[in-house]
Amino acid sequence: MGFQYEADARQMVAALAERLAQFRLALHRDKTRLLEFGKLVAERRRGRSFTHYCAWSRDGRFVVKRTTEGKRVTRKLHEVQTEMWRRMHTPVRAQHGWLSSVLRRHDAYYGLPSNWPRLGSFHPAITRRWYRVLRRRSQRRLTWERFNALLARFPLPPARITHSREVSLASVG
């Protein structure tokens, strides 16, 4: 939620906590916080790692942009790699189908225009991990040339942006 004044934001957090308490629910202290946004704050926060940040769009609008947290990307890569090792000896066609669905789901959730750098690095990381898993599965050495031929036969979906635009602060207003 976006607010023009800090007092309004604090009032909303208190009201939300009170409302959730009626249903025996609570806000998570580590996940709920007030963040400063604005044109002046954007310059101060530049270079720091946040999942939400303010910036200007290409057409000059002031927008809230989102990016995937680095720890979350690392955790997902580790989970996928663990599952790849578990599926190491399944047929390549089945591995390809599973990996394709993982990449499509990842893009469906994280496919924001401002998240392109993280999105574009996730796909090659998955491809490299698949190469390593396939390379360890038999006595015959898999080279990059053979792996590229395999990718030509079983192409993984490319990274794609699935959400059309960021939220403009002017439209939230």
OpenMM code with the backbone's topology and positions (N, CA, C; nanometers):
from openmm import Vec3, app, unit

residues = "MET GLY PHE GLN TYR GLU ALA ASP ALA ARG GLN MET VAL ALA ALA LEU ALA GLU ARG LEU ALA GLN PHE ARG LEU ALA LEU HIS ARG ASP LYS THR ARG LEU LEU GLU PHE GLY LYS LEU VAL ALA GLU ARG ARG ARG GLY ARG SER PHE THR HIS TYR CYS ALA TRP SER ARG ASP GLY ARG PHE VAL VAL LYS ARG THR THR GLU GLY LYS ARG VAL THR ARG LYS LEU HIS GLU VAL GLN THR GLU MET TRP ARG ARG MET HIS THR PRO VAL ARG ALA GLN HIS GLY TRP LEU SER SER VAL LEU ARG ARG HIS ASP ALA TYR TYR GLY LEU PRO SER ASN TRP PRO ARG LEU GLY SER PHE HIS PRO ALA ILE THR ARG ARG TRP TYR ARG VAL LEU ARG ARG ARG SER GLN ARG ARG LEU THR TRP GLU ARG PHE ASN ALA LEU LEU ALA ARG PHE PRO LEU PRO PRO ALA ARG ILE THR HIS SER ARG GLU VAL SER LEU ALA SER VAL GLY".split()
positions = [
    Vec3(0.0842, -0.1173, 0.0000),
    Vec3(0.0000, 0.0000, 0.0000),
    Vec3(0.0882, 0.1231, 0.0000),
    Vec3(0.0457, 0.2247, -0.0658),
    Vec3(0.1213, 0.3479, -0.0712),
    Vec3(0.0445, 0.4617, -0.0076),
    Vec3(0.1157, 0.5429, 0.0686),
    Vec3(0.0545, 0.6569, 0.1357),
    Vec3(0.1402, 0.7801, 0.1148),
    Vec3(0.0776, 0.8953, 0.1118),
    Vec3(0.1511, 1.0197, 0.0960),
    Vec3(0.2180, 1.0601, 0.2271),
    Vec3(0.1515, 1.0353, 0.3385),
    Vec3(0.2037, 1.0780, 0.4678),
    Vec3(0.2328, 0.9566, 0.5568),
    Vec3(0.3405, 0.9670, 0.6337),
    Vec3(0.3809, 0.8581, 0.7224),
    Vec3(0.2742, 0.8293, 0.8282),
    Vec3(0.2088, 0.9337, 0.8789),
    Vec3(0.1048, 0.9149, 0.9806),
    Vec3(-0.0099, 0.8294, 0.9269),
    Vec3(-0.0455, 0.8495, 0.8003),
    Vec3(-0.1513, 0.7689, 0.7385),
    Vec3(-0.1091, 0.6224, 0.7302),
    Vec3(0.0168, 0.5984, 0.6964),
    Vec3(0.0668, 0.4614, 0.6856),
    Vec3(0.0646, 0.3930, 0.8216),
    Vec3(0.1104, 0.4641, 0.9253),
    Vec3(0.1110, 0.4068, 1.0615),
    Vec3(-0.0315, 0.3779, 1.1083),
    Vec3(-0.1233, 0.4674, 1.0774),
    Vec3(-0.2631, 0.4479, 1.1143),
    Vec3(-0.3201, 0.3242, 1.0444),
    Vec3(-0.2846, 0.3049, 0.9158),
    Vec3(-0.3330, 0.1883, 0.8414),
    Vec3(-0.2764, 0.0586, 0.8985),
    Vec3(-0.1491, 0.0576, 0.9354),
    Vec3(-0.0888, -0.0626, 0.9937),
    Vec3(-0.1600, -0.0985, 1.1238),
    Vec3(-0.1876, 0.0015, 1.2064),
    Vec3(-0.2580, -0.0232, 1.3328),
    Vec3(-0.3993, -0.0761, 1.3066),
    Vec3(-0.4688, -0.0162, 1.2110),
    Vec3(-0.6047, -0.0605, 1.1786),
    Vec3(-0.6046, -0.2019, 1.1206),
    Vec3(-0.5061, -0.2315, 1.0378),
    Vec3(-0.4964, -0.3652, 0.9794),
    Vec3(-0.4672, -0.4696, 1.0862),
    Vec3(-0.3761, -0.4371, 1.1790),
    Vec3(-0.3451, -0.5292, 1.2883),
    Vec3(-0.4679, -0.5550, 1.3741),
    Vec3(-0.5432, -0.4498, 1.4006),
    Vec3(-0.6655, -0.4635, 1.4793),
    Vec3(-0.7682, -0.5502, 1.4064),
    Vec3(-0.7838, -0.5272, 1.2781),
    Vec3(-0.8795, -0.6051, 1.1979),
    Vec3(-0.8405, -0.7527, 1.1920),
    Vec3(-0.7118, -0.7800, 1.1718),
    Vec3(-0.6650, -0.9189, 1.1667),
    Vec3(-0.6810, -0.9880, 1.3020),
    Vec3(-0.6657, -0.9128, 1.4106),
    Vec3(-0.6802, -0.9694, 1.5447),
    Vec3(-0.8213, -1.0227, 1.5675),
    Vec3(-0.9197, -0.9632, 1.5024),
    Vec3(-1.0575, -1.0117, 1.5144),
    Vec3(-1.0712, -1.1547, 1.4620),
    Vec3(-0.9825, -1.1939, 1.3712),
    Vec3(-0.9850, -1.3283, 1.3140),
    Vec3(-0.8721, -1.4152, 1.3692),
    Vec3(-0.8116, -1.3696, 1.4805),
    Vec3(-0.6994, -1.4381, 1.5454),
    Vec3(-0.5804, -1.4537, 1.4515),
    Vec3(-0.5560, -1.3500, 1.3736),
    Vec3(-0.4408, -1.3432, 1.2840),
    Vec3(-0.3549, -1.2251, 1.3257),
    Vec3(-0.2313, -1.2242, 1.2787),
    Vec3(-0.1417, -1.1132, 1.3133),
    Vec3(-0.0480, -1.0849, 1.1972),
    Vec3(0.0012, -0.9618, 1.1917),
    Vec3(0.1025, -0.9250, 1.0931),
    Vec3(0.2363, -0.9832, 1.1369),
    Vec3(0.3119, -1.0346, 1.0437),
    Vec3(0.4447, -1.0885, 1.0741),
    Vec3(0.5412, -0.9713, 1.0918),
    Vec3(0.6048, -0.9632, 1.2088),
    Vec3(0.6910, -0.8485, 1.2409),
    Vec3(0.8095, -0.8345, 1.1450),
    Vec3(0.8650, -0.9466, 1.0986),
    Vec3(0.9810, -0.9408, 1.0092),
    Vec3(0.9425, -0.9061, 0.8661),
    Vec3(0.8164, -0.9286, 0.8297),
    Vec3(0.7746, -0.9072, 0.6917),
    Vec3(0.6938, -0.7791, 0.6726),
    Vec3(0.6535, -0.7167, 0.7792),
    Vec3(0.5725, -0.5961, 0.7707),
    Vec3(0.6559, -0.4786, 0.8184),
    Vec3(0.6741, -0.3825, 0.7314),
    Vec3(0.7517, -0.2645, 0.7686),
    Vec3(0.7101, -0.1469, 0.6806),
    Vec3(0.7441, -0.0300, 0.7277),
    Vec3(0.7182, 0.0911, 0.6514),
    Vec3(0.8454, 0.1275, 0.5772),
    Vec3(0.8313, 0.1517, 0.4484),
    Vec3(0.9445, 0.1921, 0.3661),
    Vec3(0.9194, 0.3315, 0.3129),
    Vec3(1.0231, 0.4110, 0.3144),
    Vec3(1.0143, 0.5453, 0.2593),
    Vec3(1.0190, 0.5374, 0.1077),
    Vec3(0.9294, 0.6076, 0.0423),
    Vec3(0.9305, 0.6153, -0.1025),
    Vec3(0.9221, 0.7608, -0.1426),
    Vec3(0.9702, 0.7908, -0.2566),
    Vec3(0.9593, 0.9263, -0.3078),
    Vec3(1.0783, 0.9594, -0.3955),
    Vec3(1.0677, 1.0704, -0.4651),
    Vec3(1.1729, 1.1096, -0.5584),
    Vec3(1.3040, 1.1396, -0.4879),
    Vec3(1.2989, 1.2027, -0.3711),
    Vec3(1.4214, 1.2330, -0.2974),
    Vec3(1.4797, 1.1081, -0.2329),
    Vec3(1.3950, 1.0205, -0.1853),
    Vec3(1.4394, 0.8983, -0.1196),
    Vec3(1.5032, 0.8031, -0.2205),
    Vec3(1.4563, 0.8064, -0.3437),
    Vec3(1.5097, 0.7161, -0.4463),
    Vec3(1.6596, 0.7354, -0.4625),
    Vec3(1.7064, 0.8572, -0.4567),
    Vec3(1.8501, 0.8838, -0.4704),
    Vec3(1.9275, 0.8315, -0.3498),
    Vec3(1.8717, 0.8476, -0.2299),
    Vec3(1.9405, 0.7998, -0.1086),
    Vec3(1.9505, 0.6482, -0.1036),
    Vec3(1.8500, 0.5788, -0.1565),
    Vec3(1.8460, 0.4333, -0.1474),
    Vec3(1.9144, 0.3645, -0.2640),
    Vec3(1.9626, 0.4396, -0.3606),
    Vec3(2.0251, 0.3815, -0.4801),
    Vec3(2.1428, 0.2932, -0.4387),
    Vec3(2.1504, 0.1763, -0.4961),
    Vec3(2.2618, 0.0859, -0.4693),
    Vec3(2.2377, -0.0089, -0.3535),
    Vec3(2.1364, 0.0176, -0.2719),
    Vec3(2.1077, -0.0748, -0.1633),
    Vec3(2.0112, -0.1819, -0.2136),
    Vec3(2.0189, -0.2980, -0.1537),
    Vec3(1.9401, -0.4121, -0.1998),
    Vec3(1.8025, -0.4126, -0.1341),
    Vec3(1.6995, -0.3889, -0.2129),
    Vec3(1.5622, -0.3956, -0.1657),
    Vec3(1.4792, -0.4676, -0.2700),
    Vec3(1.3717, -0.5311, -0.2257),
    Vec3(1.2830, -0.5961, -0.3211),
    Vec3(1.1916, -0.4949, -0.3885),
    Vec3(1.1626, -0.3840, -0.3220),
    Vec3(1.0810, -0.2763, -0.3784),
    Vec3(1.1632, -0.1482, -0.3737),
    Vec3(1.1615, -0.0739, -0.4808),
    Vec3(1.2340, 0.0523, -0.4825),
    Vec3(1.1681, 0.1472, -0.5812),
    Vec3(1.1958, 0.2733, -0.5623),
    Vec3(1.1396, 0.3770, -0.6488),
    Vec3(1.2392, 0.4139, -0.7570),
    Vec3(1.1882, 0.4404, -0.8739),
    Vec3(1.2737, 0.4829, -0.9847),
    Vec3(1.1851, 0.5499, -1.0881),
    Vec3(1.2472, 0.5945, -1.1938),
    Vec3(1.1731, 0.6564, -1.3028),
    Vec3(1.1631, 0.5589, -1.4178),
    Vec3(1.0474, 0.5552, -1.4803),
    Vec3(1.0286, 0.4690, -1.5962),
    Vec3(1.0931, 0.5351, -1.7172),
    Vec3(1.0969, 0.4634, -1.8274),
    Vec3(1.1569, 0.5182, -1.9494),
    Vec3(1.0817, 0.6394, -2.0026),
    Vec3(0.9518, 0.6430, -1.9750),
    Vec3(0.8736, 0.7572, -2.0232),
    Vec3(0.8626, 0.8689, -1.9187),
    Vec3(0.9453, 0.8616, -1.8122),
    Vec3(0.9534, 0.9711, -1.7164),
    Vec3(0.8600, 0.9639, -1.5976),
    Vec3(0.7794, 0.8591, -1.5865),
    Vec3(0.6904, 0.8459, -1.4711),
    Vec3(0.7693, 0.7938, -1.3509),
    Vec3(0.7253, 0.8267, -1.2327),
    Vec3(0.7857, 0.7785, -1.1094),
    Vec3(0.7125, 0.6507, -1.0712),
    Vec3(0.7825, 0.5386, -1.0607),
    Vec3(0.7183, 0.4086, -1.0389),
    Vec3(0.7845, 0.3326, -0.9242),
    Vec3(0.7107, 0.2371, -0.8693),
    Vec3(0.7640, 0.1426, -0.7718),
    Vec3(0.8073, 0.0204, -0.8509),
    Vec3(0.9351, -0.0143, -0.8389),
    Vec3(0.9859, -0.1307, -0.9098),
    Vec3(1.0134, -0.2418, -0.8103),
    Vec3(1.0084, -0.3642, -0.8592),
    Vec3(1.0318, -0.4802, -0.7736),
    Vec3(1.1396, -0.5684, -0.8339),
    Vec3(1.2172, -0.6310, -0.7486),
    Vec3(1.3192, -0.7246, -0.7933),
    Vec3(1.3207, -0.8433, -0.6975),
    Vec3(1.3645, -0.9569, -0.7445),
    Vec3(1.3714, -1.0748, -0.6612),
    Vec3(1.4903, -1.0635, -0.5674),
    Vec3(1.4688, -1.0941, -0.4426),
    Vec3(1.5759, -1.0918, -0.3441),
    Vec3(1.6794, -1.1990, -0.3792),
    Vec3(1.8064, -1.1667, -0.3681),
    Vec3(1.9140, -1.2585, -0.4048),
    Vec3(1.9089, -1.3899, -0.3301),
    Vec3(1.8770, -1.3852, -0.2008),
    Vec3(1.8693, -1.5080, -0.1204),
    Vec3(1.7601, -1.6008, -0.1724),
    Vec3(1.6516, -1.5404, -0.2207),
    Vec3(1.5405, -1.6207, -0.2719),
    Vec3(1.5793, -1.6919, -0.4018),
    Vec3(1.6537, -1.6223, -0.4881),
    Vec3(1.7005, -1.6828, -0.6133),
    Vec3(1.7963, -1.7970, -0.5816),
    Vec3(1.8899, -1.7735, -0.4902),
    Vec3(1.9864, -1.8765, -0.4519),
    Vec3(1.9153, -1.9978, -0.3938),
    Vec3(1.8173, -1.9745, -0.3071),
    Vec3(1.7436, -2.0849, -0.2462),
    Vec3(1.6695, -2.1668, -0.3529),
    Vec3(1.6070, -2.0975, -0.4490),
    Vec3(1.5336, -2.1680, -0.5550),
    Vec3(1.6280, -2.2484, -0.6432),
    Vec3(1.7440, -2.1906, -0.6761),
    Vec3(1.8423, -2.2646, -0.7562),
    Vec3(1.8872, -2.3906, -0.6829),
    Vec3(1.9079, -2.3786, -0.5530),
    Vec3(1.9499, -2.4960, -0.4742),
    Vec3(1.8397, -2.6025, -0.4724),
    Vec3(1.7145, -2.5600, -0.4561),
    Vec3(1.6027, -2.6553, -0.4561),
    Vec3(1.5920, -2.7271, -0.5904),
    Vec3(1.6029, -2.6516, -0.6986),
    Vec3(1.5929, -2.7110, -0.8326),
    Vec3(1.7103, -2.8063, -0.8559),
    Vec3(1.8292, -2.7657, -0.8147),
    Vec3(1.9466, -2.8511, -0.8334),
    Vec3(1.9325, -2.9819, -0.7550),
    Vec3(1.8822, -2.9745, -0.6328),
    Vec3(1.8602, -3.0957, -0.5525),
    Vec3(1.7620, -3.1890, -0.6225),
    Vec3(1.6549, -3.1307, -0.6758),
    Vec3(1.5562, -3.2131, -0.7463),
    Vec3(1.6141, -3.2697, -0.8760),
    Vec3(1.7015, -3.1928, -0.9429),
    Vec3(1.7672, -3.2443, -1.0642),
    Vec3(1.8499, -3.3684, -1.0323),
    Vec3(1.9258, -3.3612, -0.9222),
    Vec3(2.0071, -3.4770, -0.8847),
    Vec3(1.9185, -3.5963, -0.8517),
    Vec3(1.8029, -3.5712, -0.7915),
    Vec3(1.7107, -3.6809, -0.7606),
    Vec3(1.6551, -3.7429, -0.8888),
    Vec3(1.6329, -3.6609, -0.9912),
    Vec3(1.5779, -3.7085, -1.1186),
    Vec3(1.6867, -3.7410, -1.2216),
    Vec3(1.8095, -3.7533, -1.1793),
    Vec3(1.9239, -3.7673, -1.2700),
    Vec3(1.9049, -3.8781, -1.3737),
    Vec3(1.8520, -3.9918, -1.3324),
    Vec3(1.8444, -4.1067, -1.4237),
    Vec3(1.7087, -4.1218, -1.4926),
    Vec3(1.6213, -4.0236, -1.4773),
    Vec3(1.4964, -4.0283, -1.5529),
    Vec3(1.5277, -3.9908, -1.6980),
    Vec3(1.4438, -4.0284, -1.7923),
    Vec3(1.4711, -3.9943, -1.9328),
    Vec3(1.4842, -3.8426, -1.9529),
    Vec3(1.5661, -3.8049, -2.0491),
    Vec3(1.5926, -3.6637, -2.0775),
    Vec3(1.4633, -3.5908, -2.1123),
    Vec3(1.3740, -3.6570, -2.1837),
    Vec3(1.2464, -3.5950, -2.2208),
    Vec3(1.1668, -3.5563, -2.0954),
    Vec3(1.1648, -3.6445, -1.9958),
    Vec3(1.0930, -3.6153, -1.8714),
    Vec3(1.1621, -3.5027, -1.7947),
    Vec3(1.2950, -3.5040, -1.7918),
    Vec3(1.3694, -3.3962, -1.7254),
    Vec3(1.3402, -3.2626, -1.7937),
    Vec3(1.3399, -3.2656, -1.9256),
    Vec3(1.3130, -3.1437, -2.0025),
    Vec3(1.1743, -3.0887, -1.9709),
    Vec3(1.0750, -3.1757, -1.9673),
    Vec3(0.9389, -3.1317, -1.9366),
    Vec3(0.9294, -3.0693, -1.7984),
    Vec3(0.9943, -3.1327, -1.7006),
    Vec3(0.9921, -3.0800, -1.5651),
    Vec3(1.0651, -2.9456, -1.5573),
    Vec3(1.1842, -2.9367, -1.6150),
    Vec3(1.2603, -2.8117, -1.6120),
    Vec3(1.1870, -2.6988, -1.6849),
    Vec3(1.1233, -2.7316, -1.7952),
    Vec3(1.0470, -2.6306, -1.8686),
    Vec3(0.9345, -2.5751, -1.7825),
    Vec3(0.8665, -2.6632, -1.7094),
    Vec3(0.7579, -2.6161, -1.6226),
    Vec3(0.8123, -2.5318, -1.5076),
    Vec3(0.9295, -2.5685, -1.4538),
    Vec3(0.9915, -2.4877, -1.3477),
    Vec3(1.0221, -2.3481, -1.3994),
    Vec3(1.0803, -2.3392, -1.5182),
    Vec3(1.1164, -2.2086, -1.5749),
    Vec3(0.9927, -2.1263, -1.6097),
    Vec3(0.8898, -2.1897, -1.6637),
    Vec3(0.7670, -2.1164, -1.6960),
    Vec3(0.7000, -2.0625, -1.5691),
    Vec3(0.6956, -2.1461, -1.4635),
    Vec3(0.6358, -2.1002, -1.3379),
    Vec3(0.7165, -1.9862, -1.2776),
    Vec3(0.8493, -1.9970, -1.2851),
    Vec3(0.9357, -1.8915, -1.2326),
    Vec3(0.9085, -1.7597, -1.3058),
    Vec3(0.8998, -1.7658, -1.4369),
    Vec3(0.8715, -1.6455, -1.5160),
    Vec3(0.7317, -1.5912, -1.4869),
    Vec3(0.6354, -1.6794, -1.4658),
    Vec3(0.4991, -1.6345, -1.4388),
    Vec3(0.4923, -1.5561, -1.3081),
    Vec3(0.5738, -1.5929, -1.2112),
    Vec3(0.5707, -1.5251, -1.0817),
    Vec3(0.6632, -1.4036, -1.0780),
    Vec3(0.7855, -1.4187, -1.1284),
    Vec3(0.8868, -1.3146, -1.1161),
    Vec3(0.9067, -1.2327, -1.2432),
    Vec3(0.8263, -1.2526, -1.3467),
    Vec3(0.8483, -1.1896, -1.4765),
    Vec3(0.8067, -1.0447, -1.4848),
    Vec3(0.8752, -0.9583, -1.4116),
    Vec3(0.8492, -0.8147, -1.4124),
    Vec3(0.9546, -0.7432, -1.4954),
    Vec3(0.9193, -0.6337, -1.5600),
    Vec3(1.0189, -0.5604, -1.6386),
    Vec3(1.1402, -0.5166, -1.5565),
    Vec3(1.1187, -0.4750, -1.4319),
    Vec3(1.2314, -0.4306, -1.3482),
    Vec3(1.3141, -0.5473, -1.2967),
    Vec3(1.2636, -0.6682, -1.3098),
    Vec3(1.3320, -0.7861, -1.2580),
    Vec3(1.4093, -0.8591, -1.3679),
    Vec3(1.4262, -0.7975, -1.4823),
    Vec3(1.4909, -0.8649, -1.5948),
    Vec3(1.6312, -0.9173, -1.5634),
    Vec3(1.7178, -0.8427, -1.4929),
    Vec3(1.8515, -0.8975, -1.4644),
    Vec3(1.8472, -1.0285, -1.3860),
    Vec3(1.7629, -1.0366, -1.2845),
    Vec3(1.7512, -1.1613, -1.2062),
    Vec3(1.6875, -1.2713, -1.2904),
    Vec3(1.5880, -1.2342, -1.3684),
    Vec3(1.5188, -1.3307, -1.4532),
    Vec3(1.6127, -1.3860, -1.5590),
    Vec3(1.6899, -1.2969, -1.6205),
    Vec3(1.7826, -1.3377, -1.7252),
    Vec3(1.8991, -1.4200, -1.6746),
    Vec3(1.9327, -1.4103, -1.5462),
    Vec3(2.0426, -1.4907, -1.4925),
    Vec3(1.9943, -1.6257, -1.4404),
    Vec3(1.8653, -1.6385, -1.4090),
    Vec3(1.8117, -1.7646, -1.3556),
    Vec3(1.8132, -1.8739, -1.4618),
    Vec3(1.7720, -1.8419, -1.5824),
    Vec3(1.7641, -1.9422, -1.6889),
    Vec3(1.9008, -2.0013, -1.7240),
    Vec3(2.0050, -1.9209, -1.7475),
    Vec3(2.1369, -1.9808, -1.7751),
    Vec3(2.1905, -2.0615, -1.6574),
    Vec3(2.1585, -2.0197, -1.5352),
    Vec3(2.2040, -2.0959, -1.4179),
    Vec3(2.1394, -2.2342, -1.4162),
    Vec3(2.0130, -2.2407, -1.4506),
    Vec3(1.9440, -2.3704, -1.4571),
    Vec3(2.0037, -2.4556, -1.5687),
    Vec3(2.0328, -2.3944, -1.6824),
    Vec3(2.0921, -2.4669, -1.7954),
    Vec3(2.2274, -2.5252, -1.7572),
    Vec3(2.3122, -2.4471, -1.6902),
    Vec3(2.4433, -2.4972, -1.6470),
    Vec3(2.4302, -2.6122, -1.5492),
    Vec3(2.3343, -2.6022, -1.4585),
    Vec3(2.3146, -2.7096, -1.3607),
    Vec3(2.2648, -2.8371, -1.4290),
    Vec3(2.1786, -2.8213, -1.5288),
    Vec3(2.1303, -2.9395, -1.6016),
    Vec3(2.2463, -3.0059, -1.6749),
    Vec3(2.3333, -2.9263, -1.7326),
    Vec3(2.4521, -2.9796, -1.7998),
    Vec3(2.5354, -3.0617, -1.7020),
    Vec3(2.5588, -3.0081, -1.5826),
    Vec3(2.6399, -3.0798, -1.4832),
    Vec3(2.5754, -3.2113, -1.4421),
    Vec3(2.4442, -3.2116, -1.4241),
    Vec3(2.3741, -3.3334, -1.3839),
    Vec3(2.3824, -3.4377, -1.4953),
    Vec3(2.3572, -3.3969, -1.6191),
    Vec3(2.3631, -3.4920, -1.7299),
    Vec3(2.5049, -3.5423, -1.7527),
    Vec3(2.6013, -3.4590, -1.7268),
    Vec3(2.7413, -3.4974, -1.7458),
    Vec3(2.7816, -3.6070, -1.6474),
    Vec3(2.7223, -3.6068, -1.5271),
    Vec3(2.7572, -3.7050, -1.4251),
    Vec3(2.6762, -3.8339, -1.4340),
    Vec3(2.5839, -3.8423, -1.5276),
    Vec3(2.4934, -3.9565, -1.5237),
    Vec3(2.5430, -4.0786, -1.5982),
    Vec3(2.6456, -4.0673, -1.6797),
    Vec3(2.6951, -4.1862, -1.7493),
    Vec3(2.8461, -4.1793, -1.7641),
    Vec3(2.9045, -4.2887, -1.8125),
    Vec3(3.0490, -4.2948, -1.8313),
    Vec3(3.0919, -4.2163, -1.9549),
    Vec3(2.9996, -4.1973, -2.0463),
    Vec3(3.0294, -4.1221, -2.1673),
    Vec3(3.0303, -3.9733, -2.1343),
    Vec3(3.1402, -3.9065, -2.1611),
    Vec3(3.1543, -3.7654, -2.1265),
    Vec3(3.0653, -3.6787, -2.2160),
    Vec3(2.9854, -3.5979, -2.1513),
    Vec3(2.9004, -3.5039, -2.2231),
    Vec3(2.9785, -3.3750, -2.2414),
    Vec3(2.9969, -3.3334, -2.3641),
    Vec3(3.0655, -3.2076, -2.3916),
    Vec3(2.9614, -3.0985, -2.4137),
    Vec3(3.0078, -2.9747, -2.4172),
    Vec3(2.9152, -2.8645, -2.4426),
    Vec3(2.8571, -2.8745, -2.5828),
    Vec3(2.9341, -2.9274, -2.6759),
    Vec3(2.8815, -2.9432, -2.8126),
    Vec3(2.7645, -3.0409, -2.8137),
    Vec3(2.7818, -3.1538, -2.7447),
    Vec3(2.6723, -3.2521, -2.7376),
    Vec3(2.5541, -3.1957, -2.6599),
    Vec3(2.5846, -3.1233, -2.5528),
    Vec3(2.4769, -3.0652, -2.4734),
    Vec3(2.3997, -2.9613, -2.5547),
    Vec3(2.4695, -2.8808, -2.6335),
    Vec3(2.4006, -2.7831, -2.7190),
    Vec3(2.3148, -2.8515, -2.8244),
    Vec3(2.3612, -2.9655, -2.8741),
    Vec3(2.2789, -3.0436, -2.9673),
    Vec3(2.1536, -3.0956, -2.8958),
    Vec3(2.1709, -3.1378, -2.7708),
    Vec3(2.0581, -3.1845, -2.6912),
    Vec3(1.9598, -3.0688, -2.6662),
    Vec3(2.0138, -2.9497, -2.6393),
    Vec3(1.9271, -2.8328, -2.6195),
    Vec3(1.8545, -2.7941, -2.7480),
    Vec3(1.9166, -2.8192, -2.8616),
    Vec3(1.8488, -2.7918, -2.9882),
    Vec3(1.7294, -2.8852, -3.0049),
    Vec3(1.7452, -3.0077, -2.9561),
    Vec3(1.6373, -3.1073, -2.9649),
    Vec3(1.5319, -3.0850, -2.8571),
    Vec3(1.5791, -3.0478, -2.7357),
    Vec3(1.4907, -3.0220, -2.6219),
    Vec3(1.5165, -2.8796, -2.5706),
    Vec3(1.4694, -2.7770, -2.6393),
    Vec3(1.4996, -2.6389, -2.5966),
    Vec3(1.4244, -2.6014, -2.4690),
    Vec3(1.4957, -2.5359, -2.3792),
    Vec3(1.4322, -2.4819, -2.2592),
    Vec3(1.3692, -2.3473, -2.2952),
    Vec3(1.2583, -2.3128, -2.2326),
    Vec3(1.1938, -2.1856, -2.2667),
    Vec3(1.2835, -2.0677, -2.2300),
    Vec3(1.2867, -1.9646, -2.3129),
    Vec3(1.3690, -1.8471, -2.2811),
    Vec3(1.3041, -1.7654, -2.1694),
    Vec3(1.3852, -1.6850, -2.1040),
    Vec3(1.3320, -1.5957, -2.0007),
    Vec3(1.2374, -1.4966, -2.0668),
    Vec3(1.1246, -1.4722, -2.0007),
    Vec3(1.0314, -1.3756, -2.0588),
    Vec3(0.9583, -1.2989, -1.9498),
    Vec3(0.9251, -1.1782, -1.9846),
    Vec3(0.8501, -1.0915, -1.8943),
    Vec3(0.7025, -1.1240, -1.9122),
    Vec3(0.6367, -1.1615, -1.8032),
    Vec3(0.4960, -1.2005, -1.8103),
    Vec3(0.4030, -1.0926, -1.7579),
    Vec3(0.4566, -0.9961, -1.6805),
    Vec3(0.3763, -0.8853, -1.6298),
    Vec3(0.4129, -0.7622, -1.7113),
    Vec3(0.3135, -0.6918, -1.7604),
    Vec3(0.3388, -0.5888, -1.8599),
    Vec3(0.4062, -0.4631, -1.8069),
    Vec3(0.3773, -0.4204, -1.6843),
    Vec3(0.4357, -0.2943, -1.6408),
    Vec3(0.4434, -0.2876, -1.4896),
    Vec3(0.5176, -0.1891, -1.4419),
    Vec3(0.5314, -0.1629, -1.2990),
    Vec3(0.4154, -0.0760, -1.2525),
    Vec3(0.4005, -0.0621, -1.1224),
    Vec3(0.2951, 0.0206, -1.0658),
    Vec3(0.3428, 0.1652, -1.0632),
    Vec3(0.2651, 0.2522, -1.1215),
    Vec3(0.2993, 0.3949, -1.1221),
    Vec3(0.2444, 0.4592, -0.9955),
    Vec3(0.3272, 0.5371, -0.9291),
    Vec3(0.2796, 0.6065, -0.8083),
    Vec3(0.1727, 0.7088, -0.8419),
    Vec3(0.1763, 0.7606, -0.9614),
    Vec3(0.0745, 0.8561, -1.0019),
    Vec3(-0.0620, 0.7884, -1.0110),
    Vec3(-0.0653, 0.6619, -1.0533),
    Vec3(-0.1934, 0.5924, -1.0661),
    Vec3(-0.2450, 0.5437, -0.9318),
    Vec3(-0.1544, 0.5237, -0.8339),
    Vec3(-0.1968, 0.4777, -0.7012),
    Vec3(-0.2668, 0.5913, -0.6284),
    Vec3(-0.2119, 0.7101, -0.6409),
    Vec3(-0.2474, 0.8351, -0.5882),
    Vec3(-0.3532, 0.8558, -0.4954),
] * unit.nanometer
topology = app.Topology()
chain = topology.addChain("A")
for resn in residues:
    res = topology.addResidue(resn, chain)
    for name in ("N", "CA", "C"):
        topology.addAtom(name, app.Element.getBySymbol(name[0]), res)
